[in-house]
Amino acid sequence: MKNFRLTVNSIGLFISELWKLDLTKAYRVTIVQWREKRSLDQNSFQHVIYGEISKYLVSKGRSDWTPKVVKRNMKNNFLGWEIIEYTCVKTGEVTTREELISTSGLDVGFACDYITKLLDWSQSIGCTIKIPAQCDYRDYLDKQEE
């Protein structure tokens, strides 16, 4: 059981899922307020930003800064790393390794915060990126101001 939306109405289902766990193991439980995952629109806008930063840096002589490299470095600087467990399918051995945090797991608020950091950083190096008039990022910012 990984992500589970817990409400008063779903407590019974949650308890039944607990019984499916291996009781010989210990589990880490973190309770945070449920928020919807980032939207596809937010994801698309992030990729526009990576592309614009890449174009800007390439124009300044940094030909190695492809959109993929920009994304990796932005995630490193603004999202960080998490420890992921892997199980060997042959031996069952469990190993851990650090990986960059994936943007697909961000909720709407964290995705908005991440986009703001990307835009602020790009502005700090002289790369101005226009925010579309109609996009989830702008809508989220407008809701925060109300």
N, C-alpha and C positions, 0 to 999 in steps of 0.2 A: 504494500500500500504506500503510495507516494503522496500525491496531492489529494486532499480530501476536503470538500467544502462542508464544514461543520455548522449546522444550525440546530435549533431546538427540535425541528422535525426530523433531522437526519441522525440523531444520536443513536438510535437503535441500529441503524445500518452501520454506523461507525463501530459500534461494539461488536457486531457480527464480523466485521472485517478484521478486528483485532484478534479474534480467535483463529484466524487463518495464518497468523504469523508463527514463525518457529519460536517456540517458547524457551528454547535453550539459548537463545541469543538476546543481547541487550539492544535497545533501540533508542535513538535520539529523537525527542519530540520537541518541535518548536511550534508555538501557536502565535500566529500573526493574523491581523485582520484580513479578511478575504477581499481581494481586489481583482477585477478582471485583468486578464493578460493584455499586453500592449496590442494595439490594433495593427492590421496589415498596412494601413495608411501610415502609421508611425514608422513601421519597418521600412516602407518605401522611401519615406522622407530621410531616414537615417542613411540609406544607400545613396540618395541624391547628395547628401552632405559629404559622404566619403568620396564620391566622384568629383565634387567641386573642390574639395581640399586637395585631392590628387592632381587635378588639372592645375591648380594654383601652384603647388609645390613643383610639379614637372616644369612649369613655365619659369620657375626660379632656379632651374638646374638640377632638381632632385628627381632624375628620371626613374629611380628605383621605387618611388612612392606611388605604386599602383593603388587603385581603390581597395584591393584586398589587403595591402600592406597598411594603408591608412586605417582600415577597420581594425586590424589586429592591434596596432599601436594605440588607437583610441580606447579600445576595450581594456588594454593593459593599463593605461593611465587613469581611466575614469570608472571602470567596473571592477577590475582586479581579477583574482584567481579563486578557485574553489577546489576542494579535494574531492575527487571522484573515485569510487570503488569499482574495480573490474574483477570479474571471476573468470578464471581460465576454464574454457569449456572441456578441456581434456582432464585436468587434474583437480579442478574445483578450488584451486588456490586463489585467495582473494588478495589483490594488490591495490595500492592506491597511487594516484598520480594527480598532480595539479594541472588544471586546465583553466583557460580564460573563461570567465563567466559568459554564458550565452545570452545574447539579447532577446532570444525567443522566450526566455523564462521571466523577463521583466514584466511587472504589472504596468498598467497605464501611467501611474504616477512616477514610478522609477524610470520608465521609458521617456517621459516628458523631461525629467531631471537630466537624464543622460543626453538628450537632444540639446537641452539648454547648455550643458557643458561643452558639447561639440561646437555649437554656434559661438559661444563665448571664446573658446580657444581659437577657432578659425578667425574670428574678428581680431583677436590679439596678434595674429601674424599678418593681418592686412587682407585677409580673404573674406569678403562680404558675401553672405549667402542669403538670398531672399526667401522669406517664409511665404508659402502660397496663401492666398486669401482664404481659400477653402481647404482646411486640413485639420485633422484631429489634434495636432499639436497646438495650433492656434485656438481651437475650441476649448481645449483643456486649460490653456493659459487664461482665456476669457472667463471660464468658470471659477478659476482661482481668485480672480479680481472681484467677483461679485460678493 
